[in-house]
Amino acid sequence: MKINKAILRLAVPNIISNITVPLMGIASTAIAGHWGSDTAATIGALAIGTSIFNFIYWNCSFVRMGTSGLTAQAYGAENRTECGNMLARALVVGAVLGVLLVVLQVPLGEAAIRIMNGDEMTREYFYARIWAVPAGIMLFAFNGWFTGMQNAVIPMATAIIVNLIHIVCSFAFAFGFDLGIVGIAYASILAQYTGVVLSLVLLRFYFRGYLRNVKWREVLSVEPLKEFFRVNRDIMLRTICNVAVYTFFTGASARMGDPVLLAVNTLLIQLFTLFSYMADGFAYAAEALTGRFIGARDPQNLRLCINRSILWSTVIALLFVVGYIFGWEELLSLFVDQESGNAAAILTEAGRYIGWVIMIPFFCAVPFALDGIMIGATESRVMRNAMFVASAGFFALFFSLYPLVGNNALWAAFTLYMLLRGACQFLMTKRLQTLYEKASR
């Protein structure tokens, strides 16, 4: 099997899918930056609102990750019945979780807005967008299952359509109906439910045979559910730590009391996000192939897959470092209305911290690849424990350095956090030997 070809067959559609997500964030930030008279306040309100939903979605992303690894292993083992059952389990869990979050929207929303120091604009955004959550979680289930089934084209098509609808409707609702960032929230609702309908149509068209194999007694039987929730429990704990770090990043920026600095950190994290979604394309390919080769008991191709996935992730990191060195100011200028009174201050302040964004891809390349590899291998306990260590390092370094270097402490802690994630996963699997042994059983 030609590993590079297999990786690219999965990675390229995933990169296209993923790149639409930061583009949607870029478009939303640009809308906020051009709507209203106070650019910094509008961007800040959207940043806080988006962080709240990132917290919700990332904590629910275990539905995608757990589904992907287990489905890939069932696919590698040529167990068609379990492949179909995994989709049913994931959709049931996703639907129940989404409805529960809508029911609890008031206590969750008020607590999050208070913790994140949000304002009335943030509150309006939250209560509008919360209705998109059930659809968003069900899309996690679909995307994880399609990835595990070695199909990256369907998630790509769905992501492109969903995000195009979101961008177009955001402009129309925000400016055409003068709804501002609430219009962005309404666009999210329309886009997410469209994605669910499209996924169902494509599922029935391309995987109808697997739907016939679903056995509901097995879907809800104890042993498979125990394994599903064991993997997802560890992934959820890992994700809680991840979200806590990202949410704290925005919250700490807001608590520094400078709207310009909050806007700067929001814009710079958009540049990092652009890289992360590109690198995740190869991570998704790694999780699909890792699970497949473990399920097929093929350690030779597993080793090749791991080595090449790390290599591709490193190449992507190098390309982004070069791009950020020469084009960061032009990229940031896209987000800011140049006629705004604080546009020059935002770009000037960003120049003080851009070095962190330039360096971070090098520290993230291997950790991102290893995340995908661990998901495919369903080594969720390793992922969880590595994240515990990395998160502790993040908070320890931030609180130690903040009195001395201010906002630089936030970026230094974030960089250490990324580095520790990869190092711990590598060491906790005995330099990946645990994975090769798993494929040899």
SVG drawing of the C-alpha trace seen along z (x, -y; Angstrom):
<svg xmlns="http://www.w3.org/2000/svg" viewBox="-35 -57 46 68">
<polyline fill="none" stroke="black" stroke-width="0.4" points="0.0,0.0 1.4,-3.5 1.2,-5.3 1.8,-8.8 -1.0,-8.4 -3.3,-7.1 -2.5,-9.9 -3.0,-12.6 -6.3,-11.0 -7.6,-11.5 -5.7,-14.6 -6.4,-16.9 -10.2,-16.7 -9.9,-17.2 -7.6,-20.2 -10.2,-21.7 -12.9,-21.0 -10.9,-22.4 -9.7,-25.5 -13.4,-26.6 -13.7,-26.7 -11.2,-29.4 -12.4,-31.2 -15.8,-31.2 -14.1,-32.6 -12.2,-35.2 -15.4,-36.2 -17.3,-36.5 -14.4,-38.6 -14.3,-40.8 -18.1,-41.4 -17.7,-42.3 -14.8,-44.6 -16.8,-46.5 -20.2,-46.6 -20.9,-49.4 -18.8,-52.3 -16.6,-50.5 -14.6,-47.9 -12.7,-46.6 -15.9,-46.2 -17.7,-44.3 -14.8,-42.0 -14.4,-41.4 -18.1,-40.5 -17.9,-38.1 -14.6,-36.6 -16.2,-35.9 -19.4,-34.5 -17.4,-32.3 -15.2,-31.1 -18.3,-30.0 -19.5,-27.9 -16.0,-26.6 -16.1,-25.4 -19.5,-23.7 -18.5,-22.2 -15.0,-21.1 -16.4,-19.4 -18.7,-17.5 -16.1,-16.7 -15.5,-13.4 -18.5,-12.3 -16.4,-12.7 -13.1,-11.5 -14.4,-8.4 -16.5,-7.5 -13.7,-7.9 -11.2,-5.6 -13.6,-2.8 -15.2,-2.9 -11.8,-2.8 -10.8,0.3 -14.1,2.0 -13.5,1.0 -10.0,2.5 -11.4,5.7 -14.1,5.8 -16.9,5.8 -19.7,4.2 -22.3,4.7 -20.2,2.9 -19.5,0.1 -23.2,-0.5 -23.8,-0.2 -21.1,-2.8 -23.0,-5.4 -26.2,-4.7 -24.6,-4.9 -22.9,-8.2 -26.0,-9.8 -28.1,-8.8 -25.5,-10.2 -25.2,-13.4 -28.9,-14.1 -29.5,-13.5 -26.5,-15.7 -27.6,-18.5 -31.2,-18.6 -29.9,-18.5 -27.7,-21.6 -30.7,-23.5 -32.8,-22.7 -30.1,-23.9 -29.3,-27.0 -30.2,-29.6 -28.1,-28.5 -25.2,-27.5 -25.4,-30.8 -25.6,-33.1 -22.7,-31.3 -20.5,-31.4 -21.2,-35.0 -20.4,-36.0 -17.2,-34.0 -16.1,-35.3 -16.9,-38.9 -19.3,-39.2 -21.7,-42.1 -25.3,-42.4 -24.1,-41.9 -22.5,-38.6 -25.7,-37.6 -27.9,-38.2 -25.4,-36.2 -25.4,-33.3 -29.2,-32.9 -29.5,-33.1 -26.8,-30.6 -27.6,-27.9 -30.3,-26.5 -27.6,-25.3 -26.0,-23.1 -28.0,-19.8 -27.2,-20.0 -23.5,-20.8 -23.0,-17.8 -24.8,-15.4 -22.4,-16.7 -19.6,-15.6 -21.0,-12.1 -21.4,-12.0 -17.9,-13.4 -16.3,-11.0 -18.0,-8.0 -17.2,-9.1 -13.6,-9.6 -13.4,-6.2 -14.9,-4.7 -11.9,-6.2 -14.1,-8.7 -13.0,-12.3 -14.9,-13.6 -18.3,-13.6 -17.2,-15.6 -15.4,-18.0 -18.5,-18.5 -20.7,-19.0 -18.2,-21.4 -17.9,-23.6 -21.6,-23.9 -22.2,-24.5 -19.6,-27.2 -20.5,-28.9 -24.1,-29.2 -22.8,-30.5 -20.6,-33.2 -23.2,-34.3 -26.1,-34.4 -23.9,-36.1 -23.2,-39.0 -26.9,-39.1 -28.3,-39.0 -25.6,-41.3 -25.7,-44.1 -28.9,-43.5 -31.1,-43.2 -28.7,-45.2 -28.6,-42.4 -24.8,-42.6 -23.3,-39.6 -26.8,-38.2 -27.2,-37.8 -24.0,-35.7 -25.6,-33.4 -28.8,-33.0 -26.6,-32.1 -25.0,-29.4 -28.4,-27.8 -29.4,-27.7 -26.0,-26.3 -25.7,-23.6 -29.2,-22.1 -28.5,-22.2 -25.4,-20.1 -27.3,-17.5 -29.9,-17.1 -27.1,-16.9 -25.2,-14.3 -28.3,-12.1 -28.8,-12.3 -25.2,-11.4 -25.2,-8.6 -28.2,-7.0 -26.8,-7.4 -23.3,-6.1 -23.6,-3.8 -27.0,-2.4 -25.7,1.2 -24.2,0.4 -27.6,-1.0 -29.1,2.4 -26.6,4.0 -27.5,1.9 -28.7,4.1 -30.3,1.9 -30.0,4.6 -26.2,4.5 -26.2,0.7 -27.6,0.5 -25.9,3.6 -23.7,3.2 -20.2,4.2 -20.0,2.0 -21.5,-0.9 -19.0,-0.5 -16.1,-0.6 -17.7,-3.6 -18.1,-5.5 -14.7,-4.5 -13.0,-6.0 -15.2,-9.0 -14.9,-9.6 -11.1,-9.9 -11.4,-12.0 -14.0,-14.3 -11.7,-14.8 -8.9,-15.6 -11.1,-18.0 -12.2,-19.7 -8.5,-20.5 -8.0,-21.7 -11.1,-23.9 -10.1,-25.2 -6.8,-26.4 -8.3,-28.1 -11.2,-29.6 -8.8,-30.9 -6.7,-32.4 -9.6,-34.6 -10.8,-35.2 -7.3,-36.3 -7.1,-38.6 -10.4,-40.2 -9.4,-40.5 -6.3,-42.5 -8.7,-45.4 -7.5,-46.7 -10.0,-46.3 -7.2,-46.7 -5.1,-43.9 -8.2,-41.6 -8.7,-42.4 -5.0,-41.7 -5.0,-38.3 -8.3,-37.4 -6.8,-38.2 -3.5,-36.5 -5.2,-33.3 -7.1,-33.4 -3.7,-33.0 -2.8,-30.1 -6.2,-28.5 -5.6,-28.8 -2.5,-26.6 -4.1,-24.2 -6.9,-23.4 -4.5,-22.7 -2.4,-20.5 -5.5,-18.7 -6.1,-17.6 -3.1,-15.3 -4.1,-14.4 -7.5,-13.2 -5.8,-11.1 -3.5,-9.6 -6.5,-8.7 -8.3,-7.0 -5.3,-5.0 -4.0,-4.2 -7.4,-2.7 -7.6,-0.9 -4.1,0.7 -4.7,1.7 -8.0,3.2 -6.4,5.1 -3.4,6.2 -0.9,4.6 2.0,3.2 4.3,2.6 1.9,0.1 1.0,-1.3 4.7,-2.3 4.9,-3.8 1.7,-5.7 2.9,-7.2 6.3,-8.3 4.8,-9.8 2.0,-11.6 4.6,-13.3 6.7,-14.3 3.7,-15.8 2.7,-17.8 6.2,-19.2 6.3,-20.3 3.0,-22.1 4.4,-23.9 7.4,-25.1 5.2,-26.6 3.2,-28.5 6.2,-29.8 7.5,-31.3 4.0,-32.7 3.6,-34.4 7.1,-35.9 6.4,-37.7 2.7,-38.2 1.3,-38.6 0.6,-42.3 -1.4,-41.9 -3.4,-39.0 -4.3,-40.9 -5.3,-43.9 -8.1,-41.8 -9.8,-41.7 -9.7,-45.4 -11.6,-48.3 -8.8,-50.7 -11.1,-53.7 -11.7,-52.6 -10.2,-54.9 -8.2,-52.1 -7.1,-50.1 -3.6,-51.5 -3.2,-50.7 -4.4,-47.1 -1.8,-46.5 1.0,-48.1 0.2,-46.1 0.0,-42.9 3.5,-43.5 4.7,-43.1 3.5,-39.5 3.6,-38.2 6.8,-36.3 4.9,-33.8 2.5,-33.0 5.5,-32.6 7.2,-30.1 4.2,-28.0 3.7,-25.9 7.1,-24.3 6.0,-23.3 2.6,-22.1 3.5,-19.9 4.3,-16.7 1.6,-17.0 -1.1,-17.5 0.0,-14.4 0.2,-12.4 -3.3,-13.5 -4.7,-11.9 -2.6,-8.8 -3.8,-8.3 -7.4,-8.8 -7.1,-6.1 -5.4,-3.8 -8.1,-4.6 -5.3,-5.3 -7.6,-7.8 -6.0,-7.3 -2.7,-8.4 -4.3,-11.5 -6.0,-12.3 -3.0,-12.0 -0.8,-13.9 -3.3,-16.7 -3.4,-16.8 0.4,-17.4 0.3,-20.0 -2.6,-21.9 -0.9,-22.0 2.3,-23.3 0.3,-26.0 -1.3,-27.4 1.9,-27.1 3.9,-29.0 1.3,-31.7 0.8,-32.6 4.5,-32.5 5.4,-34.8 2.4,-37.1 3.5,-39.6 6.8,-39.9 6.0,-40.0 2.3,-40.5 0.7,-39.3 3.9,-37.5 3.3,-35.1 0.0,-34.0 1.8,-33.2 4.7,-31.5 2.4,-29.3 0.4,-28.4 3.6,-27.4 4.7,-25.2 1.3,-23.6 1.6,-22.5 5.1,-21.2 4.2,-19.1 1.2,-17.5 3.4,-15.9 6.3,-15.0 4.0,-13.2 2.1,-11.2 5.4,-10.0 6.9,-9.0 3.7,-7.5 3.5,-5.1 7.1,-4.0 8.2,-5.9 5.1,-4.6 6.0,-0.9 2.7,-0.4 0.9,-1.1 2.9,1.3 2.3,4.0 -1.4,3.4 -1.4,3.9 0.5,7.2 -1.9,8.9"/>
</svg>
